Structure formats: C-alpha cells, structure tokens
Amino acid sequence: MIVDAHAHIGHTRFVGESLDAGQVLRVMDQAGIDKAVLLPALSGGKLLSAQAVAQEIRSAPDRLVAFTAVDIKGSNAVEQFERAVVEHGARGLKIHPTFQAVPADDEVWVYPLVEKARQLKVPVMFHSGEGPYALPWQIGLVAMDFPDVTVIMAHMGLASIAYTDGAINMAKKAPNLFLETSGVVYDTPIAKAVQVLGAERVIYGSDCPINNPAHEIMKIQVARISEEDKRKILGENICRILGWGR
C-alpha cells in the first residue's frame, strides 16, 4: 500500500489553480496511491479553513485525512489549531516557515503551536529547504526542544546535499524527528537516511501538485534499500504515526 504523506488541497501559485479532493483522488489513482494526507496550500494567498478541508475529505474518508494550517501570527492561531483538531478532525499541523515568514524555531510564534500539538498528541510538519527561516538545523532544534512531539521535516532539506545531510544529522540527535522525501533530487540521500536512521524514520510524500507523485515514488523504488524498507517508507510509517488503519 502507498500512502502519500504530503499532498495539497486549495490554491497554489505554482500550478495556478485550485485543487479539490476529487482532483487529488484522480492524481492518486493515476500514480497507484491508496491514501493521502491533505495539507492546505500555503502559497496561494487565501488559506482553506479547517472546516472546508474537513468537508472535502468527507468524499473519501477511507482514503483521505488532513492536517491543518493557521495564520501563525494571528491572535488566535493556537485556538484555531485546537479547534481544527477537536472539532474538524485534523490529524496534525503544517507550518511553512518561508511562506509564513517566521523562523521554524521562533519561540514567540511557533513554539506555542508546537506545545499545543504536544497537548493534542498530533504531529507537526515543517517545510524545509531555504534560509533564513526553513533550514533543517532550525527544525531539528524544534524537535529537540519538544521531544514528545512527532516532528516531520518535509523535503528532508530539499535539493542541497548539505541540507539533506544536515537533516539526517539533526534526526540522529532527535529521535522524534522524521524525514519526508518529496523534492529531494536524488535517491541517494533517501538511502543514506535509511542507513543512518533506519527506514522507520523516513516517510514518502509527493508535494502534489507541485511534484509528480509517480516520480516521487520512483525515487523510493530505485533506492538501494530493501523491499521491507520501501514498504515502511511508502506507507507503513505514516500510518503508524497517525494511527491510521492499513
């Protein structure tokens, strides 16, 4: 079974249109993806509400779950996050430090949200890949400061080998830090992460519609790792983290 831990819903400026759950499901079917975690797009300006996202996933509750996102600098960001989880069934929080213009390890804006995630017992996914806000070392510090929170580093540092190595090194220090594979240029860093951390700490995601899910799957399939490790990365790990039945 293949589970995409990083698919977007809503408007993203990178493709110039809004995606709804039906469109995402069609992309999933084309790529052979069984289930997906939907994240509100943060690059299109208007952020989909938790209620709107919850309405979308009702079309396929056996295949879709959702994380939420909030205006980090909003006066009621923590309350919005809590309502999204408690009232609308959100399974985690997505933070994009670059688009939201807040350092990942900001103690004023970000840490209260991560603390609320600890209380709610849900994971937090951070976009990674650019300075000065979304460096892997910053995200690693968050994981170290909140050892009881599952932190997912989307893109595991992104395209730079220095950044993917940094992501792996930070995950060595923080056992609650998981690395998600979308946007990594080569399969080699994925294999290295498995070698250093174990396959249980690596999660497949596509960043659909920005990336082609089939291409992102292929990086896992061609990586020099065992078939068992591929199964863990392609679905078992995110299902375990979310308590999502397989």
PyRosetta script that sets phi, psi and omega in degrees:
from pyrosetta import init, pose_from_sequence

init()
pose = pose_from_sequence("MIVDAHAHIGHTRFVGESLDAGQVLRVMDQAGIDKAVLLPALSGGKLLSAQAVAQEIRSAPDRLVAFTAVDIKGSNAVEQFERAVVEHGARGLKIHPTFQAVPADDEVWVYPLVEKARQLKVPVMFHSGEGPYALPWQIGLVAMDFPDVTVIMAHMGLASIAYTDGAINMAKKAPNLFLETSGVVYDTPIAKAVQVLGAERVIYGSDCPINNPAHEIMKIQVARISEEDKRKILGENICRILGWGR")
pose.set_psi(1, 138.6)
pose.set_omega(1, 179.3)
pose.set_phi(2, -112.0)
pose.set_psi(2, 128.2)
pose.set_omega(2, 179.1)
pose.set_phi(3, -124.3)
pose.set_psi(3, 121.5)
pose.set_omega(3, 178.5)
pose.set_phi(4, -87.5)
pose.set_psi(4, 113.7)
pose.set_omega(4, -177.4)
pose.set_phi(5, -84.8)
pose.set_psi(5, 2.7)
pose.set_omega(5, -173.6)
pose.set_phi(6, -152.5)
pose.set_psi(6, 82.3)
pose.set_omega(6, 174.7)
pose.set_phi(7, -126.0)
pose.set_psi(7, 146.2)
pose.set_omega(7, -173.6)
pose.set_phi(8, -106.0)
pose.set_psi(8, 151.0)
pose.set_omega(8, 174.0)
pose.set_phi(9, -131.4)
pose.set_psi(9, 145.3)
pose.set_omega(9, -176.7)
pose.set_phi(10, 104.1)
pose.set_psi(10, -167.2)
pose.set_omega(10, -174.9)
pose.set_phi(11, -91.4)
pose.set_psi(11, 127.8)
pose.set_omega(11, 172.8)
pose.set_phi(12, -124.1)
pose.set_psi(12, 132.9)
pose.set_omega(12, -176.0)
pose.set_phi(13, -68.1)
pose.set_psi(13, -15.8)
pose.set_omega(13, -177.1)
pose.set_phi(14, -72.7)
pose.set_psi(14, -26.9)
pose.set_omega(14, 177.2)
pose.set_phi(15, -114.8)
pose.set_psi(15, -7.8)
pose.set_omega(15, 172.3)
pose.set_phi(16, 73.0)
pose.set_psi(16, 19.0)
pose.set_omega(16, 178.1)
pose.set_phi(17, -152.2)
pose.set_psi(17, 165.7)
pose.set_omega(17, 177.4)
pose.set_phi(18, -94.0)
pose.set_psi(18, 138.7)
pose.set_omega(18, 176.1)
pose.set_phi(19, -107.5)
pose.set_psi(19, 134.7)
pose.set_omega(19, 173.1)
pose.set_phi(20, -106.1)
pose.set_psi(20, 177.8)
pose.set_omega(20, -175.8)
pose.set_phi(21, -61.9)
pose.set_psi(21, -36.6)
pose.set_omega(21, 179.6)
pose.set_phi(22, -61.5)
pose.set_psi(22, -41.9)
pose.set_omega(22, 178.1)
pose.set_phi(23, -66.7)
pose.set_psi(23, -40.7)
pose.set_omega(23, 177.9)
pose.set_phi(24, -62.6)
pose.set_psi(24, -41.5)
pose.set_omega(24, 179.1)
pose.set_phi(25, -62.2)
pose.set_psi(25, -37.8)
pose.set_omega(25, 177.8)
pose.set_phi(26, -65.0)
pose.set_psi(26, -41.9)
pose.set_omega(26, 176.7)
pose.set_phi(27, -62.6)
pose.set_psi(27, -42.2)
pose.set_omega(27, 177.8)
pose.set_phi(28, -59.4)
pose.set_psi(28, -45.3)
pose.set_omega(28, -179.3)
pose.set_phi(29, -62.7)
pose.set_psi(29, -40.1)
pose.set_omega(29, 179.5)
pose.set_phi(30, -63.6)
pose.set_psi(30, -32.8)
pose.set_omega(30, -177.1)
pose.set_phi(31, -94.8)
pose.set_psi(31, -2.2)
pose.set_omega(31, -178.6)
pose.set_phi(32, 75.7)
pose.set_psi(32, 30.2)
pose.set_omega(32, -179.6)
pose.set_phi(33, -94.6)
pose.set_psi(33, 130.3)
pose.set_omega(33, -176.2)
pose.set_phi(34, -84.4)
pose.set_psi(34, -42.1)
pose.set_omega(34, -175.9)
pose.set_phi(35, -141.1)
pose.set_psi(35, 162.2)
pose.set_omega(35, 179.6)
pose.set_phi(36, -151.7)
pose.set_psi(36, 152.2)
pose.set_omega(36, 171.3)
pose.set_phi(37, -99.9)
pose.set_psi(37, 118.2)
pose.set_omega(37, -179.3)
pose.set_phi(38, -92.7)
pose.set_psi(38, 134.4)
pose.set_omega(38, 179.4)
pose.set_phi(39, -120.2)
pose.set_psi(39, 133.7)
pose.set_omega(39, 176.0)
pose.set_phi(40, -61.8)
pose.set_psi(40, 130.2)
pose.set_omega(40, 178.7)
pose.set_phi(41, -63.5)
pose.set_psi(41, 136.3)
pose.set_omega(41, -177.5)
pose.set_phi(42, -109.6)
pose.set_psi(42, 3.5)
pose.set_omega(42, -175.6)
pose.set_phi(43, -103.5)
pose.set_psi(43, 0.4)
pose.set_omega(43, -173.3)
pose.set_phi(44, -103.4)
pose.set_psi(44, 4.1)
pose.set_omega(44, 180.0)
pose.set_phi(45, 99.0)
pose.set_psi(45, -79.2)
pose.set_omega(45, -177.7)
pose.set_phi(46, -81.0)
pose.set_psi(46, 126.9)
pose.set_omega(46, -177.0)
pose.set_phi(47, -92.6)
pose.set_psi(47, 128.8)
pose.set_omega(47, 176.8)
pose.set_phi(48, -63.9)
pose.set_psi(48, 136.1)
pose.set_omega(48, 178.5)
pose.set_phi(49, -72.1)
pose.set_psi(49, 158.8)
pose.set_omega(49, 177.1)
pose.set_phi(50, -60.5)
pose.set_psi(50, -36.0)
pose.set_omega(50, 179.2)
pose.set_phi(51, -65.3)
pose.set_psi(51, -41.9)
pose.set_omega(51, 179.3)
pose.set_phi(52, -65.3)
pose.set_psi(52, -41.3)
pose.set_omega(52, 178.6)
pose.set_phi(53, -65.4)
pose.set_psi(53, -42.4)
pose.set_omega(53, 178.5)
pose.set_phi(54, -60.2)
pose.set_psi(54, -37.9)
pose.set_omega(54, 178.0)
pose.set_phi(55, -64.4)
pose.set_psi(55, -39.9)
pose.set_omega(55, -179.8)
pose.set_phi(56, -63.0)
pose.set_psi(56, -45.0)
pose.set_omega(56, -174.0)
pose.set_phi(57, -74.5)
pose.set_psi(57, -10.6)
pose.set_omega(57, 176.4)
pose.set_phi(58, -65.0)
pose.set_psi(58, -18.0)
pose.set_omega(58, 179.2)
pose.set_phi(59, -69.5)
pose.set_psi(59, -21.9)
pose.set_omega(59, -179.7)
pose.set_phi(60, -151.9)
pose.set_psi(60, 66.7)
pose.set_omega(60, -174.4)
pose.set_phi(61, -65.0)
pose.set_psi(61, -19.6)
pose.set_omega(61, 177.4)
pose.set_phi(62, -81.5)
pose.set_psi(62, -13.3)
pose.set_omega(62, -176.4)
pose.set_phi(63, -117.2)
pose.set_psi(63, -18.5)
pose.set_omega(63, -172.5)
pose.set_phi(64, -127.4)
pose.set_psi(64, 136.9)
pose.set_omega(64, 164.1)
pose.set_phi(65, -129.9)
pose.set_psi(65, 171.4)
pose.set_omega(65, -175.6)
pose.set_phi(66, -138.2)
pose.set_psi(66, 148.3)
pose.set_omega(66, 163.0)
pose.set_phi(67, -96.4)
pose.set_psi(67, 167.0)
pose.set_omega(67, 174.9)
pose.set_phi(68, -115.1)
pose.set_psi(68, 167.3)
pose.set_omega(68, 172.1)
pose.set_phi(69, -140.4)
pose.set_psi(69, 150.1)
pose.set_omega(69, -177.7)
pose.set_phi(70, -134.5)
pose.set_psi(70, 163.1)
pose.set_omega(70, 171.5)
pose.set_phi(71, -71.5)
pose.set_psi(71, 102.8)
pose.set_omega(71, -171.9)
pose.set_phi(72, -55.4)
pose.set_psi(72, -38.4)
pose.set_omega(72, -176.6)
pose.set_phi(73, -90.3)
pose.set_psi(73, 4.8)
pose.set_omega(73, 177.8)
pose.set_phi(74, -70.4)
pose.set_psi(74, 151.6)
pose.set_omega(74, -175.3)
pose.set_phi(75, -66.8)
pose.set_psi(75, -22.7)
pose.set_omega(75, -178.5)
pose.set_phi(76, -120.2)
pose.set_psi(76, 32.8)
pose.set_omega(76, -176.2)
pose.set_phi(77, -59.2)
pose.set_psi(77, -45.2)
pose.set_omega(77, -178.3)
pose.set_phi(78, -64.8)
pose.set_psi(78, -41.5)
pose.set_omega(78, 179.6)
pose.set_phi(79, -65.8)
pose.set_psi(79, -39.8)
pose.set_omega(79, 177.4)
pose.set_phi(80, -61.9)
pose.set_psi(80, -43.0)
pose.set_omega(80, 178.4)
pose.set_phi(81, -60.5)
pose.set_psi(81, -47.4)
pose.set_omega(81, -179.0)
pose.set_phi(82, -62.2)
pose.set_psi(82, -42.1)
pose.set_omega(82, 178.9)
pose.set_phi(83, -64.1)
pose.set_psi(83, -37.7)
pose.set_omega(83, 179.6)
pose.set_phi(84, -60.3)
pose.set_psi(84, -39.1)
pose.set_omega(84, -179.9)
pose.set_phi(85, -76.5)
pose.set_psi(85, -50.3)
pose.set_omega(85, -172.1)
pose.set_phi(86, -74.0)
pose.set_psi(86, -42.2)
pose.set_omega(86, -173.7)
pose.set_phi(87, -95.7)
pose.set_psi(87, -29.2)
pose.set_omega(87, -173.0)
pose.set_phi(88, -118.4)
pose.set_psi(88, 5.4)
pose.set_omega(88, 171.3)
pose.set_phi(89, 76.7)
pose.set_psi(89, 17.0)
pose.set_omega(89, 177.0)
pose.set_phi(90, -59.9)
pose.set_psi(90, 140.6)
pose.set_omega(90, -175.3)
pose.set_phi(91, -100.0)
pose.set_psi(91, -0.2)
pose.set_omega(91, -179.9)
pose.set_phi(92, 177.2)
pose.set_psi(92, -176.1)
pose.set_omega(92, -177.2)
pose.set_phi(93, -124.1)
pose.set_psi(93, 136.6)
pose.set_omega(93, 173.4)
pose.set_phi(94, -108.4)
pose.set_psi(94, 130.6)
pose.set_omega(94, 176.0)
pose.set_phi(95, -122.3)
pose.set_psi(95, 130.5)
pose.set_omega(95, 177.4)
pose.set_phi(96, -116.4)
pose.set_psi(96, 91.0)
pose.set_omega(96, -174.4)
pose.set_phi(97, -56.2)
pose.set_psi(97, -36.1)
pose.set_omega(97, -177.2)
pose.set_phi(98, -69.3)
pose.set_psi(98, -55.0)
pose.set_omega(98, -179.0)
pose.set_phi(99, -66.7)
pose.set_psi(99, -30.6)
pose.set_omega(99, -178.9)
pose.set_phi(100, -91.8)
pose.set_psi(100, -0.5)
pose.set_omega(100, 172.3)
pose.set_phi(101, 55.0)
pose.set_psi(101, 45.3)
pose.set_omega(101, 177.3)
pose.set_phi(102, -138.5)
pose.set_psi(102, 129.3)
pose.set_omega(102, 176.6)
pose.set_phi(103, -57.7)
pose.set_psi(103, 141.4)
pose.set_omega(103, -178.0)
pose.set_phi(104, -56.8)
pose.set_psi(104, -33.3)
pose.set_omega(104, -176.9)
pose.set_phi(105, -101.1)
pose.set_psi(105, 26.9)
pose.set_omega(105, 179.9)
pose.set_phi(106, -70.4)
pose.set_psi(106, 122.5)
pose.set_omega(106, -175.1)
pose.set_phi(107, -79.5)
pose.set_psi(107, -17.7)
pose.set_omega(107, -178.9)
pose.set_phi(108, -85.2)
pose.set_psi(108, -47.4)
pose.set_omega(108, -173.5)
pose.set_phi(109, -97.8)
pose.set_psi(109, -40.6)
pose.set_omega(109, -172.4)
pose.set_phi(110, -87.4)
pose.set_psi(110, -44.4)
pose.set_omega(110, -172.9)
pose.set_phi(111, -60.3)
pose.set_psi(111, -37.0)
pose.set_omega(111, 176.0)
pose.set_phi(112, -61.4)
pose.set_psi(112, -33.3)
pose.set_omega(112, 177.2)
pose.set_phi(113, -69.8)
pose.set_psi(113, -40.8)
pose.set_omega(113, 178.9)
pose.set_phi(114, -67.4)
pose.set_psi(114, -37.4)
pose.set_omega(114, 175.7)
pose.set_phi(115, -62.2)
pose.set_psi(115, -40.3)
pose.set_omega(115, 177.0)
pose.set_phi(116, -65.4)
pose.set_psi(116, -36.7)
pose.set_omega(116, 175.6)
pose.set_phi(117, -61.7)
pose.set_psi(117, -38.3)
pose.set_omega(117, 176.6)
pose.set_phi(118, -61.3)
pose.set_psi(118, -45.1)
pose.set_omega(118, -179.9)
pose.set_phi(119, -65.0)
pose.set_psi(119, -38.3)
pose.set_omega(119, -178.9)
pose.set_phi(120, -82.6)
pose.set_psi(120, -12.2)
pose.set_omega(120, 179.9)
pose.set_phi(121, 61.2)
pose.set_psi(121, 48.1)
pose.set_omega(121, 175.7)
pose.set_phi(122, -127.6)
pose.set_psi(122, 155.2)
pose.set_omega(122, -178.4)
pose.set_phi(123, -79.3)
pose.set_psi(123, 162.3)
pose.set_omega(123, 174.1)
pose.set_phi(124, -122.3)
pose.set_psi(124, 127.3)
pose.set_omega(124, 175.5)
pose.set_phi(125, -105.0)
pose.set_psi(125, 129.3)
pose.set_omega(125, 176.4)
pose.set_phi(126, -111.1)
pose.set_psi(126, 132.4)
pose.set_omega(126, 164.9)
pose.set_phi(127, -63.4)
pose.set_psi(127, 143.4)
pose.set_omega(127, 175.8)
pose.set_phi(128, -134.6)
pose.set_psi(128, 159.0)
pose.set_omega(128, 170.2)
pose.set_phi(129, 137.7)
pose.set_psi(129, -16.2)
pose.set_omega(129, -179.0)
pose.set_phi(130, -133.8)
pose.set_psi(130, 149.5)
pose.set_omega(130, 168.3)
pose.set_phi(131, -90.4)
pose.set_psi(131, 161.8)
pose.set_omega(131, 2.4)
pose.set_phi(132, -93.1)
pose.set_psi(132, 4.1)
pose.set_omega(132, -170.3)
pose.set_phi(133, -104.0)
pose.set_psi(133, -27.2)
pose.set_omega(133, -167.6)
pose.set_phi(134, -122.8)
pose.set_psi(134, 38.4)
pose.set_omega(134, 179.5)
pose.set_phi(135, -76.4)
pose.set_psi(135, 146.4)
pose.set_omega(135, -179.1)
pose.set_phi(136, -59.6)
pose.set_psi(136, -30.2)
pose.set_omega(136, 180.0)
pose.set_phi(137, -68.1)
pose.set_psi(137, -35.6)
pose.set_omega(137, 177.1)
pose.set_phi(138, -65.1)
pose.set_psi(138, -44.0)
pose.set_omega(138, -179.7)
pose.set_phi(139, -67.4)
pose.set_psi(139, -37.2)
pose.set_omega(139, 176.0)
pose.set_phi(140, -61.0)
pose.set_psi(140, -37.5)
pose.set_omega(140, 178.0)
pose.set_phi(141, -64.2)
pose.set_psi(141, -37.8)
pose.set_omega(141, 176.7)
pose.set_phi(142, -60.5)
pose.set_psi(142, -46.3)
pose.set_omega(142, 179.7)
pose.set_phi(143, -61.1)
pose.set_psi(143, -39.2)
pose.set_omega(143, 179.6)
pose.set_phi(144, -69.0)
pose.set_psi(144, -34.3)
pose.set_omega(144, 179.9)
pose.set_phi(145, -77.1)
pose.set_psi(145, -19.2)
pose.set_omega(145, 179.9)
pose.set_phi(146, -128.4)
pose.set_psi(146, 71.2)
pose.set_omega(146, -174.0)
pose.set_phi(147, -64.9)
pose.set_psi(147, -15.9)
pose.set_omega(147, 179.6)
pose.set_phi(148, -92.7)
pose.set_psi(148, 2.0)
pose.set_omega(148, 179.8)
pose.set_phi(149, -107.6)
pose.set_psi(149, 132.8)
pose.set_omega(149, 172.7)
pose.set_phi(150, -76.6)
pose.set_psi(150, 116.5)
pose.set_omega(150, 179.9)
pose.set_phi(151, -109.1)
pose.set_psi(151, 127.5)
pose.set_omega(151, 178.8)
pose.set_phi(152, -110.5)
pose.set_psi(152, 121.2)
pose.set_omega(152, 177.9)
pose.set_phi(153, -93.4)
pose.set_psi(153, 101.5)
pose.set_omega(153, 177.5)
pose.set_phi(154, -63.8)
pose.set_psi(154, 139.2)
pose.set_omega(154, 177.5)
pose.set_phi(155, 73.6)
pose.set_psi(155, -1.7)
pose.set_omega(155, -178.2)
pose.set_phi(156, 38.1)
pose.set_psi(156, 44.7)
pose.set_omega(156, 179.1)
pose.set_phi(157, 99.9)
pose.set_psi(157, -14.5)
pose.set_omega(157, 176.3)
pose.set_phi(158, 76.7)
pose.set_psi(158, -132.9)
pose.set_omega(158, -162.5)
pose.set_phi(159, -86.1)
pose.set_psi(159, -18.2)
pose.set_omega(159, -175.4)
pose.set_phi(160, -86.4)
pose.set_psi(160, 131.5)
pose.set_omega(160, 176.9)
pose.set_phi(161, -62.6)
pose.set_psi(161, -36.4)
pose.set_omega(161, 177.0)
pose.set_phi(162, -60.5)
pose.set_psi(162, -38.0)
pose.set_omega(162, -179.5)
pose.set_phi(163, -74.8)
pose.set_psi(163, -39.9)
pose.set_omega(163, 177.9)
pose.set_phi(164, -66.6)
pose.set_psi(164, -37.6)
pose.set_omega(164, 174.4)
pose.set_phi(165, -63.4)
pose.set_psi(165, -40.0)
pose.set_omega(165, 177.0)
pose.set_phi(166, -62.3)
pose.set_psi(166, -39.5)
pose.set_omega(166, 177.9)
pose.set_phi(167, -62.8)
pose.set_psi(167, -44.5)
pose.set_omega(167, 179.7)
pose.set_phi(168, -63.8)
pose.set_psi(168, -43.4)
pose.set_omega(168, -179.4)
pose.set_phi(169, -64.6)
pose.set_psi(169, -38.8)
pose.set_omega(169, 177.8)
pose.set_phi(170, -68.4)
pose.set_psi(170, -36.6)
pose.set_omega(170, 178.3)
pose.set_phi(171, -67.0)
pose.set_psi(171, -27.8)
pose.set_omega(171, 174.3)
pose.set_phi(172, -63.4)
pose.set_psi(172, -33.9)
pose.set_omega(172, -177.9)
pose.set_phi(173, -83.7)
pose.set_psi(173, -22.3)
pose.set_omega(173, -175.0)
pose.set_phi(174, -126.6)
pose.set_psi(174, 98.6)
pose.set_omega(174, -177.2)
pose.set_phi(175, -65.8)
pose.set_psi(175, -11.5)
pose.set_omega(175, 176.7)
pose.set_phi(176, -91.4)
pose.set_psi(176, 5.1)
pose.set_omega(176, -179.0)
pose.set_phi(177, -99.2)
pose.set_psi(177, 124.2)
pose.set_omega(177, -179.8)
pose.set_phi(178, -113.8)
pose.set_psi(178, 147.0)
pose.set_omega(178, -176.5)
pose.set_phi(179, -109.7)
pose.set_psi(179, 126.1)
pose.set_omega(179, 178.9)
pose.set_phi(180, -103.6)
pose.set_psi(180, 143.0)
pose.set_omega(180, -159.3)
pose.set_phi(181, -95.6)
pose.set_psi(181, -5.9)
pose.set_omega(181, -173.2)
pose.set_phi(182, -64.3)
pose.set_psi(182, 141.7)
pose.set_omega(182, 176.2)
pose.set_phi(183, 83.3)
pose.set_psi(183, -9.9)
pose.set_omega(183, 175.6)
pose.set_phi(184, -68.0)
pose.set_psi(184, 129.9)
pose.set_omega(184, -171.1)
pose.set_phi(185, -69.8)
pose.set_psi(185, -39.5)
pose.set_omega(185, -174.2)
pose.set_phi(186, -117.1)
pose.set_psi(186, 163.1)
pose.set_omega(186, 173.8)
pose.set_phi(187, -79.7)
pose.set_psi(187, -18.5)
pose.set_omega(187, -175.1)
pose.set_phi(188, -58.4)
pose.set_psi(188, -46.4)
pose.set_omega(188, 178.2)
pose.set_phi(189, -61.8)
pose.set_psi(189, -30.6)
pose.set_omega(189, 178.1)
pose.set_phi(190, -65.9)
pose.set_psi(190, -46.4)
pose.set_omega(190, 178.2)
pose.set_phi(191, -62.7)
pose.set_psi(191, -38.2)
pose.set_omega(191, 178.9)
pose.set_phi(192, -65.1)
pose.set_psi(192, -40.9)
pose.set_omega(192, 178.5)
pose.set_phi(193, -61.2)
pose.set_psi(193, -40.5)
pose.set_omega(193, 177.6)
pose.set_phi(194, -63.9)
pose.set_psi(194, -43.1)
pose.set_omega(194, -179.0)
pose.set_phi(195, -63.6)
pose.set_psi(195, -41.4)
pose.set_omega(195, -174.6)
pose.set_phi(196, -83.1)
pose.set_psi(196, -41.9)
pose.set_omega(196, -170.8)
pose.set_phi(197, -104.5)
pose.set_psi(197, -25.4)
pose.set_omega(197, -169.9)
pose.set_phi(198, 97.4)
pose.set_psi(198, 146.7)
pose.set_omega(198, -176.2)
pose.set_phi(199, -63.1)
pose.set_psi(199, -23.3)
pose.set_omega(199, -178.6)
pose.set_phi(200, -63.1)
pose.set_psi(200, -15.2)
pose.set_omega(200, -175.4)
pose.set_phi(201, -102.9)
pose.set_psi(201, 6.7)
pose.set_omega(201, -176.3)
pose.set_phi(202, -119.5)
pose.set_psi(202, 137.2)
pose.set_omega(202, -172.9)
pose.set_phi(203, -130.4)
pose.set_psi(203, 133.2)
pose.set_omega(203, 174.8)
pose.set_phi(204, -77.5)
pose.set_psi(204, 135.0)
pose.set_omega(204, 169.7)
pose.set_phi(205, -148.8)
pose.set_psi(205, 157.7)
pose.set_omega(205, -176.9)
pose.set_phi(206, -109.6)
pose.set_psi(206, -27.0)
pose.set_omega(206, -169.2)
pose.set_phi(207, 63.2)
pose.set_psi(207, 31.3)
pose.set_omega(207, 175.6)
pose.set_phi(208, -59.3)
pose.set_psi(208, 137.4)
pose.set_omega(208, 10.4)
pose.set_phi(209, -94.2)
pose.set_psi(209, 6.1)
pose.set_omega(209, -178.4)
pose.set_phi(210, -67.1)
pose.set_psi(210, -41.3)
pose.set_omega(210, 177.6)
pose.set_phi(211, -111.6)
pose.set_psi(211, 157.3)
pose.set_omega(211, 177.1)
pose.set_phi(212, -80.4)
pose.set_psi(212, 118.3)
pose.set_omega(212, -178.1)
pose.set_phi(213, -58.0)
pose.set_psi(213, -36.8)
pose.set_omega(213, -179.7)
pose.set_phi(214, -64.6)
pose.set_psi(214, -38.6)
pose.set_omega(214, 177.2)
pose.set_phi(215, -65.5)
pose.set_psi(215, -40.7)
pose.set_omega(215, 179.9)
pose.set_phi(216, -66.7)
pose.set_psi(216, -35.9)
pose.set_omega(216, 175.4)
pose.set_phi(217, -65.1)
pose.set_psi(217, -40.8)
pose.set_omega(217, -177.2)
pose.set_phi(218, -59.0)
pose.set_psi(218, -35.1)
pose.set_omega(218, 178.9)
pose.set_phi(219, -60.8)
pose.set_psi(219, -36.4)
pose.set_omega(219, 177.2)
pose.set_phi(220, -71.4)
pose.set_psi(220, -42.2)
pose.set_omega(220, -174.8)
pose.set_phi(221, -67.3)
pose.set_psi(221, -32.4)
pose.set_omega(221, -178.5)
pose.set_phi(222, -91.9)
pose.set_psi(222, -9.0)
pose.set_omega(222, -179.8)
pose.set_phi(223, -63.0)
pose.set_psi(223, 147.5)
pose.set_omega(223, -178.3)
pose.set_phi(224, -82.3)
pose.set_psi(224, 70.7)
pose.set_omega(224, 177.8)
pose.set_phi(225, -136.9)
pose.set_psi(225, 166.2)
pose.set_omega(225, -175.8)
pose.set_phi(226, -73.8)
pose.set_psi(226, 162.3)
pose.set_omega(226, 176.9)
pose.set_phi(227, -62.7)
pose.set_psi(227, -35.7)
pose.set_omega(227, 177.1)
pose.set_phi(228, -62.9)
pose.set_psi(228, -42.8)
pose.set_omega(228, 178.3)
pose.set_phi(229, -63.3)
pose.set_psi(229, -39.6)
pose.set_omega(229, 178.6)
pose.set_phi(230, -62.2)
pose.set_psi(230, -41.2)
pose.set_omega(230, 178.7)
pose.set_phi(231, -61.8)
pose.set_psi(231, -41.2)
pose.set_omega(231, 178.7)
pose.set_phi(232, -62.0)
pose.set_psi(232, -47.2)
pose.set_omega(232, -176.8)
pose.set_phi(233, -67.1)
pose.set_psi(233, -41.5)
pose.set_omega(233, -173.3)
pose.set_phi(234, -76.7)
pose.set_psi(234, -5.9)
pose.set_omega(234, 178.7)
pose.set_phi(235, -177.2)
pose.set_psi(235, -38.8)
pose.set_omega(235, -172.6)
pose.set_phi(236, -64.1)
pose.set_psi(236, -37.5)
pose.set_omega(236, -174.9)
pose.set_phi(237, -67.4)
pose.set_psi(237, -48.1)
pose.set_omega(237, -178.7)
pose.set_phi(238, -67.6)
pose.set_psi(238, -33.3)
pose.set_omega(238, 176.5)
pose.set_phi(239, -64.3)
pose.set_psi(239, -38.9)
pose.set_omega(239, 178.1)
pose.set_phi(240, -65.8)
pose.set_psi(240, -44.2)
pose.set_omega(240, -178.8)
pose.set_phi(241, -61.5)
pose.set_psi(241, -40.8)
pose.set_omega(241, -175.8)
pose.set_phi(242, -91.4)
pose.set_psi(242, -4.3)
pose.set_omega(242, -175.1)
pose.set_phi(243, 62.7)
pose.set_psi(243, 37.9)
pose.set_omega(243, -174.8)
pose.set_phi(244, -98.4)
pose.set_psi(244, 117.2)
pose.set_omega(244, -177.1)
pose.set_phi(245, -59.3)
pose.set_psi(245, 139.0)
pose.set_omega(245, -179.5)
pose.set_phi(246, -95.1)
pose.dump_pdb("model.pdb")
